[in-house]
């Protein structure tokens, strides 16, 4: 009897896991245009994704949580490694947290965040990029504004976060790719 219950639980967990993975997969938009947004940074400056066309963009969507702290730190490493290159690293608190709460959260980071960290009080980016349940999210967007790599929920199959090395590898691929003029 216990063995049957155990098997039923395993099957249930497998079905549930498959459903969650399928749902996360439905958010993937690799090859599609990255949805534009305009938000205000912690410094009060308004920033839109559109203003970075022509650069490779690393976009991180975060809430106030431990995995987001780790991933925000990884993005800082990417930011430092790409200084002087046509790369923009942007972080967004996409959960609608207040400026004061986000500032307090960032002050607890093991490194100082020097890339733009934006506030999304209305949770627009969560809706545009399918976040919410699967946080943190990291997107690498090419010079034409197309999503070329992402980690929704940002975990690899081994349960680890996408480290800065993996993100940098994707950025370097785009920087080295020959650029064709866009038809506008």
N, C-alpha and C positions, 0 to 999 in steps of 0.2 A: 504494500500500500504506500509506504513512504517513498519507495522507489518510483512509483507512478506519479505521485505528487511532484517529486523532484524533476522528473522528465517533463511534466506539464509546465512547471515553472521555467525550465530551460527553454522550452519551445516558445512560451509566452515572451520571455526576455529577448529571444532572437527575433521574433516578429516585431516587438516594440522597437528594438534597435534598428532593424531594417527600415521601419517606418520613419524613424527620426533621421536616419541617414538619407533616405529618399527625400524627406522634406528639406533637409539642409542642401542636398544636391539641387533641388529646384531653385534655390537662390543663386546658384552659380550663373554668372553672366559673362563668362570668358568669351571675348571676341565682340561683345556688345559695347555700345557707348556707355561710359560711366555717367550716371545721372548727375546733372549739375545741381549745385546748391550754393547758397550764400549764407554765411553765418558770422557771428562776431567772436573774436578771440578773447582770451583772458585779458589781453592788453587793450581791449576796446576796439581794435581794428577789424573792419569788415573784410572778409576774404571769401572769394568764390572759387570753386573748382575750375571754372572756365578760364580764369586768369593764368593758370599754369599750363595751358596748351603749349606744346613745343618742348615741354619738359617731361621726364618720367616722374610720375607722382606715386608716392607710397602713402596710402590713406589707411589710417587705423581708426576703427570705431570702437569706443570703449564705454563701459559703465564704471561704477565705483566697486571694484572687486579685486581680489588677489591676482587672478589670471590677467586682468587688464593692467595692473601695476607692472607685472612681468613683461607683458607685451609692449607697453608704453616704453619701458626701459630698452627693449630690443629696438624699437623705432629710434630711440635716441642714438643708439650705436650705429644704426643705418645712416641717420642724419650726419653724424660725425664722420663716417667713412666716405660720404659722398660730397663733402664740402668742396666747392670749386667745380662741381660737375652740374650739368643741367638736370638736377633732380630736386624735387620738392617733397618733403616729408610733412604730413599734416595729421594731427590727431583730433578726433572729435569725441566729446562726451555726448553720446547720442541718446542718453536715457532721461534727459530733461532735468538733471540735477542742477542745483543753484550754483552760481559763481563761487560763493563762499565754500560750499561743500567740495566743489572741484578743486579749488585752491588748497583746501586742507588736505585733500587726497594726494595731490601732486607734491605737496611739501613732504609727504612720507616716502617719496621715491628714493631709491639708493643713488640716483644720479639727478642732476639738474636738467629739466626738460627745456631745450632751447629751440625746438621746432614749434610752429604755430599749433596751439591747442585751443580748439574752438568749442563753443557752447551751443548745444542744440536743445533749447528749452522746449520746443514744440515737437521734438522727436522726429523731425522730417527725414533725417538720414536713416534712422531705424526703419522707417517705412520704405524709403527708396532702395535701400540695400538689403532689406530682408533680415535685419538684425533682431535684436530683442532676445529671442530664445537662445541664440547661438553667438555668444560674445566671448572674447574679443574677435573682431573681424579685421583682416588685413587685405588690402587690394593693391596690386601694382598695376598702374594705368600707363599706357604708352603715350608717346608724344602727340598722338592724334586724339587722345581722349578715350581710347578703347581699353577695357579691362583685359589684361593679359595673364594675370595670376591672382589667385585669392585663396584665403583660408577662412571660410565661414565657420565660426566657432573656433577657428584657428588651430584646431588640434590635428596632428598627424595621426595615422592609424595606431602608432605606438603610444598615444596619449600625451605626447609632448607638444608644447607650443611651437609655432614656426619661429625658429631662432633667427637672429639677425643675419647669420651666414646664408640661410635659405633665401631670405628676402633679398640680400645683396646679390646673390647669384642671379635671381630673376631681373633685378635692376640692371646688372652688367650685360645680360643678354640683350636687353632693349637698347642700351647705350651703344652696343657694338653692331646692332642690326642696321643695314643700310636703310636710309630714310628715303621714301619716295614722296614726291610732292602730293599733297592732298588735293582732290578735285573739289573746289568750292564754288 
